[in-house]
C-alpha cells in the first residue's frame, strides 16, 4: 500500500535496509563456516543492530559480495537523507536558544548519519551515486521482491567453492561493491578447492538457518545507545506529525473556502474532511506505536515547544525563495517566523480544554460565570476586517466554546432527560457515549456522532478530571477543521506564510444551502426533495400491496422510509433543540439564531448531508433489491429500444444502464436479442441456495453487530443491487482509503489511477513492451477497453500532478541536505521518497479522491445525487399506467396474467407480465399490443436523470485548478519549514 507520511516512509526504509544488511551478513557467515573458515562475530538473530554493527556488517559484505542491487543504495540514501533533514531542522531550532535534550538528539543524528554514510560508501555507494543515468534506469527495481525472495547476489565464497577462478560479468543494473575500494588479493586455487571440500563435508552439521526467520520484516530496526535513539525518533515523529497536520489543515481550509465562495457542494467537503481526519488518526497511530502513552496532543505539543509555546516562538520559520531571472540568482521573497500557537493548533487545544473544564464544573449544560464573561453575546456578524489578530482569535474562541456547549447539550439530552424527567439514575461519567454504546440507537445528529460522543465523554466526567491524556492529535485536528470551516465562510482564513487573510464574506452563503436542497422542507421543488418523495412513494407502495392482495407486502419498506424521514425532519439541518428541550439549557446562540449549532457550522452541515446522501442511497438499494419494478423496467426499456418500439432511449433508463451495467445485465453487456434469457441469466449470476444462505448470514450478523443503520443496510446482503456509491465505499472503509481493496475500487476513477501509479512496471516477456503488473484494477482497465499505452499514461499522470509546479534546481540547491519536499518536483531527492514509487503525500491523494467524491455527489458519475425515492415513485407509476391501459384494452396477455385464478401467478403479476413481454418466442396474440402500450407509456413518461437529482444542476465541468491553493502565492507549496 502507498505510504503518505515521511516518518513512516523513513521507518519502512530503515527496516528494509537493516533486513538486507543483517540477512546478507548472516548468509556470508554461514557460508564461511561451511567452508571451514573462522567467521567474524557478527551473527545477528534479533533483527536489531546498532549503526556501528551496520558498518561492520557492511564491511564484511563488501569483502565477499559480487554486486549490490541499486534499490539497496536507494534505501541507504533515503534513510541518510531523512536523518540529515531532521538534523538540519533541529540545528536551526537550537541555534538561537540551546536546548540540552535537542542538542543530545543532534549528536545522535550526527553519529547516525556519519556511520550510515560510511557503510554506504564502503559498499560502493559513491560510484552508484555518481552515475545519475543509471539511477534513473534503476527506478523500477522492486525492493520488496528482492528482500522477500531473498535474492542475494552471488557471493565470492560460492564462486570459490563451485567455479574456481572463473567469474561472470555483473549485471548491467548493478554496481560492484568493491569498485570504490581496493580489491582483496585472490587466494590460491589449491586452497579454494580444499575449502570447497571442507564445506561440502561440514554442510550437514550447520544449522538450517542462522538469520532471524521469526522476526517480521517491519521489526528490523537500528538501535542507538541509551534512550537517545527513542528520543530522536520521537522528535522526528512529532515533527512530521505536526507538518502533516499543518499541510492538511491548509488543504481542508481551502476546500471549505470553495464551498462558501465557489458553490462546491458541502457534502464533497465533508467527505474530504473525514478522509483528512482519518489520515491524521492513522498516521498518528502508526507513528506512535513505539511510544505508548506519549501519543496525546498534550505530550506532542510539550515536546515540540519544550513545554513553553511562547519560548518556542521564533524557533520555527517559513522561507519562500524564487529565481531572479534578471541576475540569475536566487533571492528570498519572504522569511517569517511561524505563529506557533496558531500553526500547531495550541489555541484550539486550549479552547477545548477550557470548555471541558468549565462544563465539568456543574455538568448542568450552563457555562460558569467566569466563562460567560468571555463568551456571552457572541456576534456571528462581527466585522473581522476591522479586528486585530488577537480580537479575531478571541471571537473564534467564543464561537468554539459556545458551539461545543450546544453540541454536548444536544448529544447528552437523551440521557439527561431520563434522569431529570423519568427519575432514572445514570452516572454521566460512566455512560458509554460512543457510537458503539447503547444510546446510539437514538438519533440526535447526522455526520458528527463519533466526535460528539468523544467530546461528551470528556465533558461529562466528574469536576476536575484531567482529560489531557485522552485528547489525541486527530481530535484537535478535527475541531480545528470545524472552526476553520466557519471562519472561512466569514472571510477569514489562515496562511502559514501570510498569517491572517481577510476577504469580504461571500454573498448570500448559508451553511444549510445544500441540506435544504436535499430535504426541500417547503416542497418548493417538485420531484427533487427527499421528504416529499417519501410521502408519495409510501402511498404507491400501499396501493401496490392492495393490488397484489398482500397488505403487508411493503410494510417493512414503508417503516424504514418513515424512520429515515423522521430523522431527517428532526435532526438534519435543524433539531428539536432549536425549539427547546425540557430540562435542557437553551442554545448558546439563542440571541442570534437558536439553530446556531447547524446555521453556524458549514462543517456539520457538510458531514451531515454526506451521511444523509449515503442513507438515501442505501435504503433505496435495499428496497430495489426487494421489489421487481426497477430490474424489470430497465430490461423492458432495453428490449423496446433494441426492437425499435422506442426510437430513442429514455434518459433516466439509459443513465441507469450506463452507471449500473453489471447490476442489470450479465457481464455488463446489454442484450440485443433473447431478452427473457438475458434477464434470467443475470438473476442466475446471483448464485444458488448457498449464496442465498450466505446473504441471510450477513443480514443476521448485521442485526447483532451493527452499531448504526449503516451496518444494517449492508449492500453485501443484497442479491442484485450491490453497487456502492463512492460515499458508501469510503464510509465502510472508515474513510481510510488504503483499506479499500482493489476489487472494490471503481473503474474508472482517480483512486484507481492512484493505485496504478503504485503498481510495479514490468517488461512483458512475450512482446518486450513495458507494462504494469496484472492487478485487479489493471485487468478491469483492459476489460474496459484501455490499451497498454493508455494505462501507462494514466499511471504516470499522478507523478505529473505531484510536480505540476516544479521548483527550479537553483532553489533546491540552496536547501540543506535532505530538505527537499516531494511536492517541489525536480529530481527524485525527497528524503523519504527516493527508494519507492508508492510514496506520495496525503494532500496529493486527497486532491485525486476529491474529484471522485465530486463526481459521485454532483459530477459525472452522480450516484449519490439521484433522488432514488422519486425514481422509485416513477417506476411504480409507470407500471400502474401500463397496467391501467392494458386493463382498459382488455389485452389478452394482461387478462391471462392478472385475472387468472392460478395462485402461482397471483404474487408476481408484474414479473409474469414482463417475462412474457420479453419472450420473443412467445406466440401469444396479445404480446404485440402489450409491447406497443409499454412503448407508448415509456414515451409519455420520458424523463431524464436531471429531473430527479437533489440539486438544481450537476457540476459536470469542475475547474481543473484546485481551489485550495487559490489564496496562496506561487511557490507556497514549496515553502520549507525550518
N, C-alpha and C positions, 0 to 999 in steps of 0.2 A: 504494500500500500504506500501511497505517497507520504512523504514527511514534509510537514508545512512549518516546522519550527526549527530554528537554527540550533538551539541547545540539544534538542532531541536528535537532530542530524549529527551533531558532534558526538553524542553518546553512541549512536548507531555506528558511526565510522570508527570510533575508538574500539568498540567491542569486536568489530570485524578485523581491525588491524591486529589486535592482541591475539585473536583467534589464529590468524595466519602465522604470526611470528612464533607463538608457542607450539603450535602443532607442527610447523615445519622444522623447528629446532628439535622437538621430540623425535621426529622421524629420522633426523640426522643422527641423533644419539642412539636410536635403536639400531640403525644400520652400522654405526661404528662398533657397537657392542657385538653385533652379529659377525663383524669382520675380525673380532678379537682385539680391537684397539680400545684403549682406555678413553672413554668419553668424558667431556668436561662435566662438572657438577652443575648442570643447568636444567635437569629434568623438571618439568612443570606439570603438576597434576591438578592444580587448583583452578586454573584459568585466570588467575590474577598474577600480575607482575609489576615490579617497580620499573621506573624508567631506566635505572641502571641495568636491571636484568634484561630489559628490551635491547639495550645497547649491546650487552654481552651476547645475547642470542642472535642479534643481527650480525655481529662479527663472525659467529660460528656459521651462520647461514651463508655469508659472503664467501667463506673459505671453501664451501662444498657445493653450493648451488650453481647450476649452469646458467640460469637466467631468471630474472624476476618479471612477473607479469605486470604490465602497465597499470592495471587497477590498483595494485599494491602501492605503487608510487603515488597514485591519486589519493589513496587513503592517508598516506603519510602527510601529503601536502594539506589535505583537508583538516586533519587534526592539528597540525602545526599552525596553520593559518587561523584556526578558531582560537587557539590559546594566545596567539600573537595579537589578535584583535582585542580580546578582552584585557590582555596585559596592557596594551596601549591605552585603552579606555580607563583602566584603573590608575595608571600613571597620571593621567590627566586629573583624576579625582583628587589625588593626594598632593598634586603639585602645589596648590595654594594652602592646603590645610592637612598636614600629615596625619595619618591615622595608623596606629600600630598594627591593627588586625589586617587592614588592606595592604600595608607595606609587607607584612609577613606573607600574605597571599601573593603579592607581586614577586617576592623572592622565589616562592614555589613555582609561579608561572615561568620565571626566567630559567630555573633549573630544568623544568619540564621541557621547555622549548629547545634549550641547548642540547639536552640529551637526545630528544627525538630527532633533531636535525642531524646529530652525529650518526644515529642509526640510519637515517635516510641516505646520508652521503656515503656511508660505508657499503651500502647495498647498490651503489651506482646511481643514486637519485639525481645527482648533478648532471650527469650525462643525459639522462632522460629529460630533465628539465630544460636543457639547452636545445633539445630537438623539438621545437614547437610544432612542426608539421606532423611529427609522429604522435604528439599528444592529441592532436585533432583526429587522427586516424584511429586512435585507441578509444575514442569516446564510447563505442558500442560494446566494449568488453563488459561482461556480466560478472560483477564481483561475487554475487550470491552463488552463481553457478560454480565459480572457481573454488569458493570456500566449501560449500556444502558437498560438492562432488569430490572434494579432497584432491583436486588436480594440482599437486605439487609438481614442480619441474624436475627433470632428470637430475639426480644428484651425482656428484663426481664419484662417490663411493660405488654407486651402481655401475658406473662405467668401468671402474677398476675391476669389479667382480666379473662383469659379463663381456667386456669389449676390449680389455687391454688398453692400448694407446689409441684405439680408434675413437673418433669423435664425429658428432653430427653438426651440421650447420644449424645455428639457432634460428628460431622462427623470426620472421621479419618484424613482427609486432612486439618483440621482446628486446630487452636491453641487458647486456651482460652485466652481472652483478660485480664482476671484477674489473670492469673497464675503467673505473676511476681509481684503482689502486694497483699495486704491484702484484702480478700473478704468482701463486706459490710454485715452487720448483716441482717438476714431476718426479714421482718415485720410480724406482727401477721396476722393469717388467717382472722380474722374478719374484719380487716381494708382492707384487699385485696378485700374481697367480696363487701364491701361498696364502695370502689373506683371503682370497676368494674361497679356497678350500676350507679354511677355518670357519668362515662364515657359514658355509654350507653345512658343516658338521654341527655347529652350535645353534643353528636356527631353531631347532625343536625345543631347546632349553629356555628360550627367551619368552617373556610374557607376550600374549597375543597383541596387546596394545599398551602403550605407556602414556598416551595422551589422555586428558580428562574427558573421556567419552560421555560421562553422565552430566557434564556441565553444559547447560543450554548456551547457545551462541551469544545471546544478549547478556549473559552473566560474565563474559570475559571482560576484564577491566584492568586499567592501570591504577595501582595503589601508590599513594605518596606518603612520605614519612609523617608519623604522628597523625594529628587530625587536620593538618594543613590541607590535605587533599580534599576532604569533605567540605571544609570551609571554602576552599577555592571553587569547587563545583557548585556549592550552594549559592555563592555570589554570582556565578555565571548563570545559574538557573533563574535567580531573582531578577538579574539584569535583563535577561532575554524575555522573561515573563512580562515585565513592565513595558519593554519595547513592543511586544506583541499587542498588549492591551492598548497602548497609545496609538499604534498603527490602525488597529481595528476600530477603535473609537472614532478616529478621524473618518474612516470609511463609512461607518454606520451613520455618523452625524450627517455626512453628505447624502446618504440615501433618504433620510428624513427631511433634509432640505429639499430634495427632489419631490417629496410628497407635498410639501407646502407650496412650493413655487412652480413646479412643473407638472402638476397633476398626476404624478406617479401614484398608482393605486396603493393605498396604505397596507393592504394585505401582502403585497410584494415586500415592502419594507419590514413588515412584521416577521415574515419568513426568513429574510436575510438576517435580521437582528437575532432571531433564535439560533441560526447557524453560527453566528459570530460568538454568542454566549456559549454555545456548545463547544466551539473551538477552544475558547479560553478555559473552560472547565476540563476538557480532555487533555489539553496541554499541561495544565497545572497538575492534574492527577498523575500524568506520566513523568513530569519533571521532578515532582517532589516525592516520588515513591521511595527514594532512598533517604528521605529526610522526614521520617514520621514525626508528627507533632509540630512541624515547622512550616506547615502549608497554609496557615491562616493569613489573612490580609495584614493583620497587625504585625505578625512576625516578618512578613515580606517587607513591609514599609519601614519597620525599625531597622532592618538590615540595610536597606538601600540608603536610608537617611542617617544611619548611625544613631537612631533614636531622637534626632533633632532636625525636623524639616527646615527650620529657619537657618540652622547652621549648614545644612546641605545646599541651600540656595547659593548659586554661583559655581557649584561644582559640576553642573551639567549644562551643556550649551549646544545649540544647533548652529551649523555653519552652512551657508549656501554660497557656492562659487560658480563662476562662469568664465568662458573663454572670451577675452577681449581680442577680436579678430584684427583690430587696428594695430595692435602692438604684438600680437601673437603670444600673449601671456595670460596666465590665469589670474583673475582678480576676485577678491572676496566681495560678494554682493551684500551679505548680511551675516553677522555673527552675534547671536543673542544668548543670554542666559535663559535656560529653561525655567518656566514657572513650575517649581517642584510641587507645590500644593495642588495646582490645577492639573498638570500633566500626569501626576502619579495618583490622582483620584483621592487625595487626602481630604479635600473639602467635603466630598460626598461621603466618604467613610465616616468623618466626624459628624456629619448631619445625621447619618443613620444611627450611630452610637447615641447621640443626644436624644433622638426620637425614642429609641428603645428604653433608655434610662428614664426618660420622662414618662413614658407610657406605663412602665413597670411601677412607678411610684404609687399610683392609685388603681391601675387596671380598670378604670371606670370609662375609658374612652375619651376623657376630657383632659386637655393639657393643664399642667400646673400653672399657677400664676406667673412664675418666673418665665416659663416657656411662652405663655400668652403675650407677655410683654414684647417678645421677639416676633411672633408670627401672626398676631391678630391684625385684622384689617389689611390683609394682603391684597394687592390690586393687580388683577391679571392684565390690565391695560397700562401698566406702569411704563413710562417713556424711557426705554433703555438707552436710547441715543443720547439723552441728556444726563445719564447717570455716570458715575465714576466706576472703575472696575470693582472697587470694594462694595459699592451700592448694588451693583448687579449681582455679585456673589451673595450678598445678604438677601436680596429678593429671591434668588434661586433657592437659598437655604429655607426660607419661609415656605416656598412652594413645596419643596420636597417633604418637609415635616408635616404640613397640612395634608398633603396628598396621602402620605403614609398613614396618618390618623384615619382618614376616610377608608383607605384600603383595609386596614385591620378591623375597624369597627364593622364594616360590611361583612368581611370574611368570617369574623367571630360571632356574628349576630345569632346564628342558629343555635350555638351552644349557650351563649349568654342569656338568650330568651328562655331556654329550657330551665335555667337556674332562676331567673327573675320572675317568669310568668307561670311556670309549672312546678316550681319548688324542688327541682332536681338539684343535685349537689356535685356537679362536675368540678374537679380541681383543675383550673385553667392550665397550670404548669405541667399537668400530666396528660392533658388531652393530646391525642395524635392529630395534629393539624395538617399533616401531609396529604398528598393526593392518594396515598395508599391507606389512609385512615378511614374509620367508619363514617365520618361526617362528609366524605367526598361525594356521597350519593346525592347530597343536597346541592343543587346548582346555585352558586352565588355570583359567578363571574365567568367570563369567557376569555381564554387566551393567556391568563396570568395566574392560574391556580397554584402551580408549584411554587412560584416566587411568593405569592400571597401567603401560602401555608408556612413557608420558611420564616418570613417576617413576623407573622402572627405568633409562631412558636417562640421567637425571641422576646417579643413584647409581652407575652403572657406569663413569663417567668416571674418568680417572686421578686419583690423590690430588692434592688441592689445586686441582682445576679449578674456576674461578669460574663458577657457573651462574646467577648472579643475573639476567643479561640474558635468559635463556631462560624464566624463570618469568613468565608473563603473569597478568593480573588474574583471568581465569576459572579458572586453575589453583588459585590461592589460595582463590577463592570456593568452588570445588568441595570442596576439602579442609575448609574451614570448615563446609560443609553436612554432610559426612561426620561430623565431630566433633560438630556440634550434634545430629544425629540420635541419637547415642549419649547425649549428656549430658541431653537432654530425657527420654529413656527412664529416666534415673536421677533425674528430678525437678528438674533444674537447667536453667534457660533464661536467656537474656539479653534485657533490655529496654533500649532506648536511654534511656527515661525513668526506669525504676526500677532499672536495674543488674541485679544477680544476683537471680533469682527462684527460690525453693526451695519445693517441694511434696513430699509423700510420693511415692515411686516407685509406679508402677502395680502393682497386684497381679497376679501370675501372667503378666505380659507376657514373651514371649520373642521376640527379633528374628526367629527362624525360624518363627514361628507360621504364617504363610500359605504359606511354602515347604513346610513339612511337610504341609499340607493338599493342596497341588498334587501332591507326589510320593507321599504315603502309603506310605512305605518298608516299613511293617509290615503292609500290606494289611488295615488295620482298618476301612476304609470301602468296601465292595464297590461298584463302579461309579463311584467318584469319582477315585481316584488315577491318574496317567498311567502309572506304571511297570507296574502290574498289567495295565492296559488294553493296553499294547504286547505283553505276553506272550500274551494271549488273541487279539488280532487277528492276530498272526503265524500262529497255528495255523489260524485260519479262512481266512486268505489262502492258506495252503499247501493246505488242503482244497479250496478253490475252484480252485486250479491243477490239482489232480488231476481234478476234475470236468470241466474243460474240456480235459483231455488235454494240458496245456501246463505242464510242471514249472517253467519259468522265468517264468511269466506275471506273478507278483508278486515276482520276485527283487529288483528294484530297490527296490520299496516296503518289503520286509522289511529290506533292508540299511540304508536311511536311517532307518527306525524303530529299528533296533538301535543305530546310531551315536548317534542323539539320546538314546536311553535310556541308553547307556553314559556319555555326557557328563553327563546329569542325575544318575546314580548317583554319579559320581566327582568332580564339580566344582560341583554346586549344593547349597548349604546346608552342605556339608562337603566336604572334599577329601582326597586321599591324603596331603596334608601333615600332617594331624592324626595319622596313624599313623606318620609319619616317612618321609622320603625319603632314600635313601642318599646320603651325602656332603653333604647339605643340613642346616644347623643346625635344631634343633627349634624349635617355635613359641615365641615370646617370652611366650606366655600359658600355657605348659605347667603352671605352678604352680597355675593355677585351672581352665583348660579349654584343651586342646590345639587345639581347634577355634575358638579365640578370634577368628580372622580373620572368621568368619561370626557366631559367637554374640554377639560384642560390637559388631556393626555392623548396625543396622537399615537403614542406607543401602545397604550391599552386598546385604543380603537383598532389599530392595525393588527395586533396579535389576536384580538377578539374576533374581528372579521375573518381573519385567516382560519381560525378554528371553526367558525360557523360555515365557511365555504366547504371545509372538509366534511363536516357533519351533513350538510346538504347533499354532498356527493355520495357519501357512504350510505345514508338512509335510502336514497333512491336506487343505488346499485343493489341494495338488499331487496327492495320492492320489485325492481325489474327482474331480478333473478327468480321471483316467485309468481309473477304474472306473465302470461304468454304474449300479450299485445306488442311490446317493443320488438321482440325477436321475430314474431310473425309479420309485422308490418314492414320491417326492413327487407325481409325476403320477398314479400309480395311486391314491394316497390321495385326491387331489382328485376324481378321477372317482368313486370309491366313495362319497364324501360327497355329491357333486352328484346322483348317481343313487339315493341312499337306501340303498345297501347297508350303509353305516355311519351310524348315527343321529346321532352327534356326532363332530366331528373329534378325532383323536388328538392330544394336546397337543404332543408333540415335532414332529410334521409340520406342525401348524398354526403353530407358532412359526417353523419354518424357512421356511414360506411368507410369514410376516409380515416376517421380518428379511432374507430374500433374495428379494424378489419378482421383480426383473428377472433374477436368476440362473436361476430355474426357469421363468419364463413370459415370453413375448414381451410387451414393453412393461409388464411387471409386472402383467398382468391375468390372473387365474385363469380358465380356460375353463369354460363351463357345458355345452358340447357340442362335438362334433367333436374329441375329445380326442387322437386319434392325430395329426391335423394340427397341433394345438396344440404337441405335442411336436416334430414336425419343423420347425415354424415357429420355435421357439426355437433349435433347432440351426442353422437357416438363417441366423439373425442373427449367427452367429459368423464369417461370411464364407466365401469360397471358397478356391481354391488360393493366391491372392495373400496372403490373411490367414494361411493355414497356413504359407507360407514366411516371412512376417514373424515369426510366433511362433517358428519354428525359428531365425531370425536372432537373436532376443532370447536364446534359450537358448544359442546358440553364443557370443554376446558375453558373457553372464553367466559362462560357463565360463572365458573367458580374462581377464575384467576384475574379476570379483567378488573382494572381499577377505575375505569370510567366507560362511557358509552362507546368510545373509540375501540376499545378492546372487544366489546360485544358485537360491533359491526365489522369484524374481521372479514375482509374480502376472500380470504382463503377458504372460508366456509361456503362460498357461492359456487354454483355449478357452471354458470355461463358467464356472468358479468364479474370478472375478476381483475379487470384492468384498473390500475391505480393511477390516480392523478399525481402530479408532482408533489402537491402538498401532503397527500396521504402517504406517499412514499417516504418523504423526509420525516414526517412525524413518527412513522413506525420505526425509523432508524434513530429516533430521539435526536434528530437534527444533526447527527454525526454522519457526514457524507461517506466516510470511509467504511461505515458499517453496511452500506448498501451493496449487495453482491452484484457482480457484473450482469447476471441473468435478469436482474430487475431494473437495471439502468435503461431508460427508454432510448431507442434509436429511431430517428436522430435526436440528439440533444448535446448541449455543450458539456454536460457532465460526462457523457460518453466520450466526447472528444478529449477531455482531460485525461480519461483513462487510456485512450490511445497514445497520448503523449508519454505515458508511463510504461507503455508496452515495449518489450525488447525488440529491437530491429535485428533481423537475421537475413542471411542470404539463402534464397530458395535453391536447394540442391539440384533441382531439375532445370530451372530457367537461368539461374545465376543472377536473378534480379534481387534487389533489396526489397524486403517486405517486413511485415510485422508478424510476430508470433501469433499463432491461431488461438486467440482468446474468444470467449463467448461474444464479446462486442464486435471483434473483427469478423467473426463468422456471420453475424447478423448484418453487418455493414455490407459484406459481399452479397449476402442473400437479397439485400435491398437494392442491389444494382451498382454499388460503389466499386470502382476499379481500384487496382492496387495503387496506382499513382495518386488517385483521389484520397485514399486512406492515409497514405504517407504525407500528403499535403496538409490534411486536417490535423494529423499528429504534430507536424512542425509548426502549425499556426499558433499553438499555445506558447511556444518559445518566442514567436514574434510578438505575441501580446505582452509578454514579460519584458521585452526590450523595445517597446513601442516608442520610448523616449530615451534613447541611449545617451549616456554622458560621455563627453569627449575623453579620450585617453589621457590628454594632458591634465585633466582634473583628477582622474583616477590615480595618476602617478603621484599626486600630492598627498594622497591619503596614507596613513600608516599601514604597515604590513598587515594583511588580513582584514582590513577595514571594509573592503568593497561590498556593497549591497547588491543582491542579485537583481533588484529592480532597476539598477543603473545600466544594465545592458553591457555591451562590450564583451571582451574575452571572459571565459569562464574562470573568474578569480574570486568568486564568493567564498568566504572562509569555510562554509559548511555545505557547499554545493558542488565542489569540483568533481567529486567522485560519483555522483549519482544524478541520473536524468529525472528520477522520480521526485526530486525535491523542488517544490515551488511554493511560494508564500501563500498564507491563508487568504490574504487580500486578493491575490490573483484568482484563487479558486472561487471566492465569493463573487468576483466580477463575472466569471463564467456562469455560475449557477444562478445568479440574479436574473440573467436572461431567460433561463429555463423556467424559473418561477414566474417571471413576467409573461412568458408565452402561455403558461398554464392558467394564470389568473385573468389576463386581458390581452393576450397576444395571438400568436399564430397557431397555437395548439391549445385552445382555451377550454379545456375540460372543466375546470373549476368555475368558469364564468357562466356556464349554461345552467339556467334555472330548470333543473330536471323535473321538478314538481309540475311546472307548467307544461313541459314536454309530455309528461305522463297524462296530463289533462287532455292535451291534443290527441294523443294516441287513443284514449278511451272514447273521446268524442268522435273521432274518425271512424272507429269500428261501429259505434252506435248509429252513425249516419248511414254507413254501408248496410247495416242490418235493417234499418227502417226502410230504406229504399228497396231492398230485396224483398222485404215482407210485403210492401205495398204492391210490388210487381208479382207477388206470389211465385217468385223464382223457384223452379223445381229443386235446385241444389240447396237453397235455403230451407225450403219446406222439408226436404228429406233430413237435413241436419238438425233443424231447430224444433220440428213438430213430430219427429219420430219418437215413438214411445220407448225405444230401446234405452235403458238406463245407462248403458256403457258410453253413450254419446252425451247424455244429459249434462255431465260435469265438465265437458270440454267442447262446447258447441263451437266456439271460435277457432279452436285448434283444428277441429274436424273440417270446418268450412275452408280454412286457409290451406290445409293439406290437399284437399280435393281441388282447390283452385290452382295450386302449384303443380299438380299432377297432369303433365301434358298428355299422358296416355289415357287419361280418364275420358270416356266416351259419353259421359252424362250430357244430355242435350241442354241442360241449363247452365253449363260451365261458361260458354261464351258470353251469355248475358251477364253472368256474375262478374266476369273479368271486366266487361265494359262499365258496369256500375262502379266497381272498385276504382278503375282508372278515372272515371268522372269525379268521384269524391276526392281522390288524391289531388286532382287538378283544382277542384273547388277550394280545397284546404292548402293550396300551395303556400308554403311558409318556409322561411329560412332560419338558420342558426341565430342571426342577428335579432330576430323578433323575440327571442327567448333568453337573452342574456340579462344579467342583473344591471349592467351598466348602460349608459346611453350609446356607447360605441366601444370598439376594440382598438387598442393602440398597436396596430399591426406594423407600424414603421417607427419603432423607437429610435431615439437618437443614438448614433453609434458611440458618441463620446460619453464616457462615464461622468455623470454629473457630480459624483462625489468629489471630484478634483476641481470643480468649477471655480471655486474661490481661491485656489492656491496659485502661487506664482509658478511660471515654468521652471521645472527643475526641483520643485519642492519635494517630490517623491525621492529625490536623490540626496536629500539632506542627510548629514551624518550626525548622529547623536554621540556626543563626546562625554 
